[in-house]
Amino acid sequence: MLLSLPAPVAPIAAHSLLIFLLQVGLLLLLAVVFGRLAARFGMPAVVGELFVGVILGPSLLAWAAPGPHGWLFPAVAEQYHLLDAVGQIGVILLVGLTGMQMDMKMIRRRGGAAAGVSFGGLVIPLGLGIGAGFVLPKMLIPDGTDITVFALFLGVAMCVSAIPVIAKTLIDMNLLHRNVGQLTLAAGTIDDAFGWFMLSVVSAMAVHAVTTGTVLLSLAYLILIIVFALTLGRPLVRGVVRVAGKSEGAGPTVGAVVVLVLLASAGTQALGLEAVFGAFVCGILIGTAGKVDPAKLAPLRTVILSVFAPVFFATAGLRMDLTALIRPQVLLTGLAVLALAIIGKFAGAYAGARLSGLNRWEGLALGAGLNARGVIEIVVAMVGLRLGILSVEIYTIIILVAIVTSLMAPPILRFAMKRLEQTAEEEVRETEHRAWTSQPATNQQERIL
């Protein structure tokens, strides 16, 4: 008796593959070009990379040339998912790389400052967002949406920070080695962990009545991840990196690190948390417990910062539609929400910094860095749109906040950092970070290649 085997899954269609290759090629080309232009004007490359999606998306290209836009970016979920997959790998690896470069000794020494800045940067914008949710025009809230759920969701959107955008901005501006840069990432990580926890709770409220069990389960998952990282995670990462590092070439180390970061991201995603949270925790373990040779990861760093990250930031703008802001009521509401978001984050982070013993320029720099919402707020907004909590108008307003705050961060950071002297500790850390940009040549053949 012959066994009946299922037919193999058909490969990607030729036309879909063509569109995908053109999309990635065009996005990367424009991201590189606009990233260079942004650098010429004294801004980080990430600013130009984010702008590419706005140009090619509904905000400009679809309005000016609907025919070419519809052909190059067809409204087909499967086609967009291909781009999303490439972008997600890029942001996961970028956040993992950022975690590897964290100075945990400094974070532990100044953990109180990081917690204080994070607390201030959470509570004030969260409160302002919830308050705004109750007073916004009812015509902008979807029918059937509970006003409390909407207000809570707006508060969550206002309090998050964008670790990928912050990390790329600090790298572009050569500020990752500075104490303020390290504290910004530490405080932003706390903000985002709380943000994803609140997002899971509010999403559950939107779908069905939230229970104490739902809240406790989400909190238990966060604690479980931290406990696993501190117990089983450290020796596991140390063993994998040690075995891979025995090879002379960089290939095994790069492969092992990518596998660890991707699997850690899959673990947090499976628990209902964001994948980038797992990537960041894993990156910290690799940088601390793994004792990885940074020079061996130089090829990975180059590919991430030159290819994957620009494509991700360019892709993030493809779903933005800023044409809704033409309506006066939407524009005025958007400006009000934007002002609350900026004031709340700056005031909260600055107050937390000052109460933690930091000076005013450090407080200003921390406020500027944490104010960048970027793609994390875009992800939150997309969740709200999918669940029916947000209307298209409110979704567009939140996108506006994400873009403007990301554009504001670099010039304010540069202004504040010019007034802060670089310490001896930061100079040592800068020397260590430079090792990430130079690949060792282990033999004559590798040097020639």
Salt bridges, closest charged atoms under 4 A:
GLU49 OE2 - LYS168 NZ 3.46
ASP84 OD2 - ARG319 NH2 2.90
ASP103 OD2 - ARG429 NE 2.86
ASP172 OD2 - LYS168 NZ 3.23
ASP191 OD2 - LYS345 NZ 3.14
GLU393 OE2 - ARG327 NH1 2.82
GLU425 OE2 - ARG109 NH2 2.37
GLU425 OE2 - ARG429 NH2 3.39
GLU426 OE1 - ARG178 NE 2.86
GLU430 OE1 - HIS177 NE2 3.78
GLU430 OE2 - ARG434 NH2 3.40
